[in-house]
Amino acid sequence: MKIVMKPIEMISWSKIDGSITPLRFRLKEENKEDPQASTTVVKVNNIVLKKEEKLAGKRTVIYRCQSMMDDREKVYELKYELETCRWFLYKV
């Protein structure tokens, strides 16, 4: 997998115990020639792995997920920063 680290908009589910489950996210494709950037919505079909890490002093939760993209099953990783409450498409 390749590290891309792109910020994303996320819809997630939070339980009473504080655990967070990602449901779907929106990714804006940046194109320098086209000022109107296209967006892609991806539904998280399956969460394969969830782990907590501390990177550069920031506590993060990494989710390895699977989804259907372009008629193919793709594996990718999402990162949630606990301190800043930001989501990223971490690896593709």
ChimeraX commands (.cxc) that place a marker at each C-alpha (Angstrom):
marker #1 position 0.00,0.00,0.00 radius 0.5
marker #1 position 1.10,3.55,-0.75 radius 0.5
marker #1 position 0.82,6.38,1.80 radius 0.5
marker #1 position -1.42,9.19,0.49 radius 0.5
marker #1 position -2.51,10.99,3.71 radius 0.5
marker #1 position -5.43,12.96,2.19 radius 0.5
marker #1 position -7.96,14.69,4.47 radius 0.5
marker #1 position -11.50,13.33,4.07 radius 0.5
marker #1 position -15.03,14.07,5.24 radius 0.5
marker #1 position -16.36,11.16,7.33 radius 0.5
marker #1 position -19.70,9.88,8.55 radius 0.5
marker #1 position -19.13,7.63,11.55 radius 0.5
marker #1 position -21.03,5.83,14.30 radius 0.5
marker #1 position -20.11,6.49,17.96 radius 0.5
marker #1 position -21.13,4.10,20.72 radius 0.5
marker #1 position -21.76,4.91,24.38 radius 0.5
marker #1 position -18.35,3.45,25.34 radius 0.5
marker #1 position -16.62,5.97,23.02 radius 0.5
marker #1 position -15.66,3.59,20.21 radius 0.5
marker #1 position -15.97,4.99,16.69 radius 0.5
marker #1 position -16.95,3.05,13.56 radius 0.5
marker #1 position -16.44,4.67,10.12 radius 0.5
marker #1 position -19.46,4.26,7.80 radius 0.5
marker #1 position -18.67,6.25,4.64 radius 0.5
marker #1 position -16.41,9.06,3.54 radius 0.5
marker #1 position -16.11,11.68,0.82 radius 0.5
marker #1 position -12.82,12.30,-0.95 radius 0.5
marker #1 position -12.21,15.39,-3.08 radius 0.5
marker #1 position -10.06,14.71,-6.13 radius 0.5
marker #1 position -7.68,17.59,-6.72 radius 0.5
marker #1 position -6.97,18.51,-10.31 radius 0.5
marker #1 position -4.95,21.63,-11.10 radius 0.5
marker #1 position -6.42,22.00,-14.60 radius 0.5
marker #1 position -10.03,21.68,-13.42 radius 0.5
marker #1 position -11.04,24.19,-10.71 radius 0.5
marker #1 position -14.24,22.21,-10.06 radius 0.5
marker #1 position -12.83,19.27,-8.11 radius 0.5
marker #1 position -14.84,16.06,-8.34 radius 0.5
marker #1 position -15.84,14.17,-5.21 radius 0.5
marker #1 position -16.09,10.46,-4.58 radius 0.5
marker #1 position -18.23,8.86,-1.86 radius 0.5
marker #1 position -17.02,5.49,-0.56 radius 0.5
marker #1 position -19.08,3.23,1.71 radius 0.5
marker #1 position -16.99,1.23,4.19 radius 0.5
marker #1 position -18.11,-2.39,3.64 radius 0.5
marker #1 position -15.84,-4.18,6.11 radius 0.5
marker #1 position -13.36,-3.20,8.84 radius 0.5
marker #1 position -10.58,-5.79,8.81 radius 0.5
marker #1 position -8.35,-4.34,11.53 radius 0.5
marker #1 position -8.47,-1.57,14.12 radius 0.5
marker #1 position -5.35,-0.51,16.03 radius 0.5
marker #1 position -4.26,2.45,18.10 radius 0.5
marker #1 position -0.86,4.06,17.51 radius 0.5
marker #1 position 1.10,7.05,18.67 radius 0.5
marker #1 position 2.79,8.78,15.72 radius 0.5
marker #1 position 4.81,11.97,16.17 radius 0.5
marker #1 position 3.31,12.40,19.64 radius 0.5
marker #1 position -0.28,12.19,18.35 radius 0.5
marker #1 position -2.60,9.36,19.36 radius 0.5
marker #1 position -4.29,7.92,16.29 radius 0.5
marker #1 position -6.61,5.05,15.46 radius 0.5
marker #1 position -5.89,3.17,12.22 radius 0.5
marker #1 position -8.70,1.28,10.46 radius 0.5
marker #1 position -7.88,-1.20,7.68 radius 0.5
marker #1 position -11.04,-1.40,5.56 radius 0.5
marker #1 position -12.45,-2.99,2.41 radius 0.5
marker #1 position -14.85,-1.40,-0.06 radius 0.5
marker #1 position -16.05,-1.80,-3.62 radius 0.5
marker #1 position -14.42,0.84,-5.83 radius 0.5
marker #1 position -14.58,0.75,-9.63 radius 0.5
marker #1 position -16.23,-2.71,-9.49 radius 0.5
marker #1 position -13.27,-4.12,-7.53 radius 0.5
marker #1 position -12.76,-4.92,-3.86 radius 0.5
marker #1 position -10.06,-2.58,-2.55 radius 0.5
marker #1 position -8.21,-2.55,0.77 radius 0.5
marker #1 position -7.20,0.81,2.26 radius 0.5
marker #1 position -6.44,2.41,5.62 radius 0.5
marker #1 position -8.18,5.29,7.36 radius 0.5
marker #1 position -6.56,7.30,10.14 radius 0.5
marker #1 position -8.41,9.17,12.91 radius 0.5
marker #1 position -6.44,11.64,15.04 radius 0.5
marker #1 position -7.89,11.67,18.55 radius 0.5
marker #1 position -6.44,15.05,19.52 radius 0.5
marker #1 position -7.66,16.99,16.46 radius 0.5
marker #1 position -10.73,14.82,15.59 radius 0.5
marker #1 position -9.62,14.70,11.92 radius 0.5
marker #1 position -9.95,11.81,9.45 radius 0.5
marker #1 position -7.47,10.94,6.70 radius 0.5
marker #1 position -7.27,8.43,3.86 radius 0.5
marker #1 position -3.93,7.09,5.04 radius 0.5
marker #1 position -2.92,4.27,2.66 radius 0.5
marker #1 position -4.28,2.94,-0.62 radius 0.5
marker link #1:1,2 radius 0.2
marker link #1:2,3 radius 0.2
marker link #1:3,4 radius 0.2
marker link #1:4,5 radius 0.2
marker link #1:5,6 radius 0.2
marker link #1:6,7 radius 0.2
marker link #1:7,8 radius 0.2
marker link #1:8,9 radius 0.2
marker link #1:9,10 radius 0.2
marker link #1:10,11 radius 0.2
marker link #1:11,12 radius 0.2
marker link #1:12,13 radius 0.2
marker link #1:13,14 radius 0.2
marker link #1:14,15 radius 0.2
marker link #1:15,16 radius 0.2
marker link #1:16,17 radius 0.2
marker link #1:17,18 radius 0.2
marker link #1:18,19 radius 0.2
marker link #1:19,20 radius 0.2
marker link #1:20,21 radius 0.2
marker link #1:21,22 radius 0.2
marker link #1:22,23 radius 0.2
marker link #1:23,24 radius 0.2
marker link #1:24,25 radius 0.2
marker link #1:25,26 radius 0.2
marker link #1:26,27 radius 0.2
marker link #1:27,28 radius 0.2
marker link #1:28,29 radius 0.2
marker link #1:29,30 radius 0.2
marker link #1:30,31 radius 0.2
marker link #1:31,32 radius 0.2
marker link #1:32,33 radius 0.2
marker link #1:33,34 radius 0.2
marker link #1:34,35 radius 0.2
marker link #1:35,36 radius 0.2
marker link #1:36,37 radius 0.2
marker link #1:37,38 radius 0.2
marker link #1:38,39 radius 0.2
marker link #1:39,40 radius 0.2
marker link #1:40,41 radius 0.2
marker link #1:41,42 radius 0.2
marker link #1:42,43 radius 0.2
marker link #1:43,44 radius 0.2
marker link #1:44,45 radius 0.2
marker link #1:45,46 radius 0.2
marker link #1:46,47 radius 0.2
marker link #1:47,48 radius 0.2
marker link #1:48,49 radius 0.2
marker link #1:49,50 radius 0.2
marker link #1:50,51 radius 0.2
marker link #1:51,52 radius 0.2
marker link #1:52,53 radius 0.2
marker link #1:53,54 radius 0.2
marker link #1:54,55 radius 0.2
marker link #1:55,56 radius 0.2
marker link #1:56,57 radius 0.2
marker link #1:57,58 radius 0.2
marker link #1:58,59 radius 0.2
marker link #1:59,60 radius 0.2
marker link #1:60,61 radius 0.2
marker link #1:61,62 radius 0.2
marker link #1:62,63 radius 0.2
marker link #1:63,64 radius 0.2
marker link #1:64,65 radius 0.2
marker link #1:65,66 radius 0.2
marker link #1:66,67 radius 0.2
marker link #1:67,68 radius 0.2
marker link #1:68,69 radius 0.2
marker link #1:69,70 radius 0.2
marker link #1:70,71 radius 0.2
marker link #1:71,72 radius 0.2
marker link #1:72,73 radius 0.2
marker link #1:73,74 radius 0.2
marker link #1:74,75 radius 0.2
marker link #1:75,76 radius 0.2
marker link #1:76,77 radius 0.2
marker link #1:77,78 radius 0.2
marker link #1:78,79 radius 0.2
marker link #1:79,80 radius 0.2
marker link #1:80,81 radius 0.2
marker link #1:81,82 radius 0.2
marker link #1:82,83 radius 0.2
marker link #1:83,84 radius 0.2
marker link #1:84,85 radius 0.2
marker link #1:85,86 radius 0.2
marker link #1:86,87 radius 0.2
marker link #1:87,88 radius 0.2
marker link #1:88,89 radius 0.2
marker link #1:89,90 radius 0.2
marker link #1:90,91 radius 0.2
marker link #1:91,92 radius 0.2
view
